[in-house]
């Protein structure tokens, strides 16, 4: 039961952060949004390959969030 609550909280957090970043980036350049996505992906990748970190899969959610931001930046027409 606790795992389900934690999973739902993480899902809400990721979706809320995506909505927040996309709403703040409406007037921004698409290059800036793509660079932000690349930076988030790199940080998540560094955390994922670190043998001393044990975040229970959160690092892969961080990588996925960066990938989504790259796709949003690529699809925007500014």
Secondary structure as the mmCIF struct_conf table of DSSP 4:
data_model
#
loop_
_struct_conf.conf_type_id
_struct_conf.id
_struct_conf.beg_label_comp_id
_struct_conf.beg_label_asym_id
_struct_conf.beg_label_seq_id
_struct_conf.end_label_comp_id
_struct_conf.end_label_asym_id
_struct_conf.end_label_seq_id
HELX_RH_AL_P HELX_RH_AL_P1 UNK A 2 UNK A 24
TURN_TY1_P TURN_TY1_P1 UNK A 25 UNK A 25
BEND BEND1 UNK A 26 UNK A 28
HELX_RH_AL_P HELX_RH_AL_P2 UNK A 30 UNK A 49
TURN_TY1_P TURN_TY1_P2 UNK A 51 UNK A 52
TURN_TY1_P TURN_TY1_P3 UNK A 56 UNK A 57
HELX_RH_AL_P HELX_RH_AL_P3 UNK A 58 UNK A 75
#
